[in-house]
Amino acid sequence: MNTTLEQAKNNMISKGFLDVDTPEKIDYVKEIERLKKEKNAVILAHYYQEDAIQDIADFVGDSLALAQEAAKTDADIIVFAGVHFMAETAKILNPTKKVLLPDLKAGCSLADSCPPADFKAFTEAHPDHKVVTYINCSAEIKTMSDVVCTSGNAVKIIESFPKDQKIIFAPDKNLGDYLNKQTGRDMLLWDGACMVHEAFSIEKLLDLHAEHPDAEIIAHPESPAHILKTASFIGSTAGLLKYARESKKEKFIVATEAGILHEMIKQVSNKVLIPAPADEDNTCACSECAYMKLNTMKKLYTCMQHELPDVDVAPEMAAKALLPIERMLDLS
């Protein structure tokens, strides 16, 4: 291939528009392991990734654990098998390292629900409020924040402020509502939500529980209040795993993205795990994140082979976004 065509192809890969052809019978596991060693790369994967990606990752975790792992890695290349805001966070924490995302179109409905221009106007209209943002937001939103949080440390972050301090919480209204109830606050909530957790059907969930009355419902706090009211336990993805592992119960209905069941089955193979049902019919009758599932083993191999697409954050924006992330890590 001539240089001009090669550059054009690489440019398309970097923009997430091209899925490079690879040999049909390639052993992706073997080749990805080889590339990891050759390039001193680390693969960080979220619990919502497809099973094969979770299995080959060097570290699998929730948003907090992944941010902590990204902050301390000594790898030259970070391959982030997750969604765009997660790779952005890794780049902000590692400005001199190359951060790869298998598919640049792997976005986040929750992050998209908080446009920077609108949020800027919202915060400027409430200058006496501190701004706490859920890590599921863009780098630009993080620059407008006093501190970032995850579902795993949100209560601790909120309670680090004096009781009389007015707070804006964004972008997840469901998580914000849950936190208000947990902390006794009256935070001003941005009207955003995650399509995966919004998709749960309360009618189907109650019918499913009637079929399995011995099962406990456990739920992620991004779920709407009517779903959380049915839950015996509410927690982050890592929290849900810990609870299922330590609980004496033998059966659980799990109300979060269905990808978590892969790791959950590994940790509690002796227990029965049932995904909470979604409103819309789909292949597993559960709620899955289409963005998370854009990443595949083929794309993971291709991005490592070509070191594209890479995620970059403008230095000035990265410097501003780093401060609230570091405050979160310090408090965690």
Helices and strands as residue ranges (DSSP letters): H 3-14, H 28-39, E 41-46, H 51-56, E 59-61, H 63-72, E 77-81, H 84-93, E 98-100, H 109-112, H 116-124, E 130-134, H 139-142, E 147-149, H 154-159, E 167-170, H 173-183, E 188-189, H 195-198, H 202-211, E 216-219, H 225-228, E 233-234, H 237-246, E 251-255, H 260-267, E 272-275, G 292-294, H 297-306, H 315-331
